[in-house]
Amino acid sequence: MAQAQLQVEEVCTIRSYSYLLRCTLKFESENSLTKHLLSQEVQEEEEQEGEAICAFHHITELEAHGIAHQDCQKLADAGFCTVESVSNATMRKLQEVKGISEQKATKLREAAAKLVPQGFVTAATVSIVN
C-alpha cells in the first residue's frame, strides 16, 4: 500500500511538473508573441514619426537640383531654411537676399517647385487621397 501511495504521488508530481512545463512554455510563447507584436507596433510608429518628421524639405536639398551650396547658405542665413519657404516667397523677397539676382531667384523658384508642388487642392481631393 505504501508503494502504491508512492507511485500515485510520483504520478501526481510528474503531472504537476508536466502541467507547469506546459504553462511555462505557453507563457513563453505568448510572451514572445506579445514582444513580437509590440516590436511591430513600435516599428510602425517609428515609421509614421519618420514621415511626420520629414514633412518639410531642408534648404540643402536644392543642391541636388542645380543650386550652388553658397546660394543655399545665403538663403539659410537670410531665414529661408526650407524649400517650402523659398517656394512660397515672392521674387522680391528672394532678391532682397544679398547675392541673389533675378535670374538666381527664378532658378530657385523653379527648383523649389520640383520638390514642393504648388497649386490649389480641394478638400474632396485630399480626403480621397487619404
N, C-alpha and C positions, 0 to 999 in steps of 0.2 A: 504494500500500500504506500509506503514511504517512497518507493521508487516510482510508482505511478504518479504520486503527487509531484515529485521532482520533474518528471517528464512533462506534466501539464504546465508547471511553472516555466520550464525551458521553452515550451511551445509558445506560451504567453509572452515570454521575454523576446523570443525570436519575432513573433508577430508585432510586438511593440516596436522593436528595432526596425522591422520592415516598414511599419507604418510611419515611424519617424523619418526613415530614409526617404520614403515616397514624399512625405510632406516637405522635407528639406529640398529634394530635387524639384518638386513643384514650385516651391518658393523661389529657388534659384532661377528656374526657367522663367517664372513670372517676373522676377526682379530684373533679369537680363532683358526680357521683352519690354518692360517698363523703361529701363535705361535706354534701350534702342529707340523706342518711340519718343522719349524725351529728347534724345540727341537729334532725332529728325526734326522735331518741333523747333529746337534751338537753331538748327541749321537753317530751317526755313525762315525763322525770324531774322537771323543774321543776313540772309539774302535780301529780305524785304527792307531791312535797315540800310543795307548797302545801296539798294535802289533809291531809298529816300535821301541818303547822304549825297548821292551823285545827281541830285535834281538840278544842278547848275553845271556850267562848263567854265573851268578856270581860264583866265585870260591867256595863259601859255598854250592852250590848245590851238590858238590861232597860228602858232608857229608851224604846225603841220599843214596849214593851208596857205603858206607862202608869205606870212607876215614875219618880219625880222624880230629877233629877240629884243633888240634895243627898243623897237617900237612898242612891243608888249610891255617892256619895263616902264617906258614913258607913260603908257596908259595906266598901268598899275599905280605908279607914283601919283597920277592925277585923280585916282579914285575909281578907275574903271577896272575892277578886279575880276569881273566875269564877262563872258562872251555876251550874255544877255544884256548887260549894262551897255555894251558897245552897240548891240543890235537895236536897243531902244533909244539910244542917244541921237540927238539931232546932229546934222552935219556941222552946224555951227559950234556945238559943244565939243565935238571931236577936234575941230580945227583950233579951238582955244588951247588945246594941249600943245605945249612947246615942242616943235619938231614934227608936228602932224600937218601935212599940207592937204589941200583939197583932194589931190589925187590919192594920197595915202588914206584919207578919210573914206573915200569912195571904195578903195580896195578893202579897207577894214570892214565896212558895212557889207560888202559882197561876201567876204569870208565868214562873217558872223551869220549871215543869212543861210549859209550852207549848214551851219551847226544848229542854229536856232530858227526854225521856220516861223515866219511872221504871217499873220493873217487872222481873219475872223473865223471863229469856230462856234457854232451854236451849241446850246446845252444838249439838244437832242443828239447831236453828233458825238459829244463827249460821253453821254450815257450809253450809246450804242457801243463805243469802243471799250468802255469799262464794263 
